[in-house]
Amino acid sequence: MNPVDFNGLDTAIHGPLRLGIMAALQVDGALDFTTLKKRLNTVDGSLNLHLGKLEERNYITSKKAFVGLRPKTTYKITPAGRKALAEYIQSMKNLIKHLEASA
């Protein structure tokens, strides 16, 4: 079996919080900041940091609006983000297959 290429892992997705963001947006569609924060059980600063990194890579987009007098930011996965997530998942499947074969 070919060795696993760890250098091919997308580090923008690899972290648990970023993977959680991408998975949530893939499964549920657009989600607002508060919903993501609750779903991922994290704090504002950490979530903001990871959302920013994913947005820099064009894996997600954000839309800012006001609901009454309160700001509301909604995030959505982009086609590039869907592709990157699918490639990441395939890399993980290959790793699992390799590990199971060596057990």
N, C-alpha and C positions, 0 to 999 in steps of 0.2 A: 504494500500500500504506500502511496506517496506521502511524504511528510506533510504535516499541517502547516500552512503559511500564516503564522501569527501576525506577520507584517501586513497582511491583507485586511486585517480587521479595521473597521471604520471606528476610530477612536472618538469621533463625534457622537456616536451612538452607544459605544461600549459600556459606559458607566451606568450603574443601576437607575439613577434618576432620569438620565436622558433616554435610556431604553424604555423606562416607564412612561415618559411623556410621549414618545413616538408610538408605543403600543396603544396607549389610551386614545390618541388622536386617530390612529389607524382603525381601531375597533369602533369607537363611538362618534367619530366625526369631530366637528369643531367643538371646542370646550373653552369655557372662560377660565381666567386665572384662579378664581376661588375654587372652582370645581376641581381643577388639576391639583391645587394645593391640598385639598381635603383627600382626594383619591390617592395621592402619593405620600401623604402624611409627612409633609415637609414644611419648611418655613419660607417666608416671602423672599428673603435675600438669596437663599440657595436656589429656589425655583427660578427667580429672575435671572440669575447667572446662567443656568443651564438653558433656559428658554432663549436667552441672548445668543449663546453659542450655536444652538440649532438654527436660529434665524440667520446668523452670519453665514452659515453653510447653505442657506436657502432650502433647508429641509422643512421648515415651517414658516407660516406667515402670521402676522398679527393684525387685528383690526380693532382700533380704539373707538369707543363710543361713550355716550353718557346715558345712563338710565336714571331719569330724574336728575338729581344733582351729583350723582355718584359716577365716577369713571368705571368703565367695564372694558377689559381687553379680552378678546376672543382669539384663540389660536387654531390653526388649521394646518394639516400636513399637506405638503406640496407634492406634485408628481415626482420631483427629484428625491424628496424625502421617502416616498413610498418605495422607490427603486432602491435607495440606500438601505432601507429597513429590510427589504426582501433579500438583498445581497448579504446583509449581516446575518440574517436568520439562516441562509444557506451555508454560510461559513460556520456557524454554530452547529448545524446539522452534520457537516463534514467532520468537525472536531469530535462530536459525539460518536459518529460512526467509527472514526479512527480509534477512539478510546475503547469502545465496546469490542472492536476486533482484537485489540491487544490484551484484553482482560482474560 
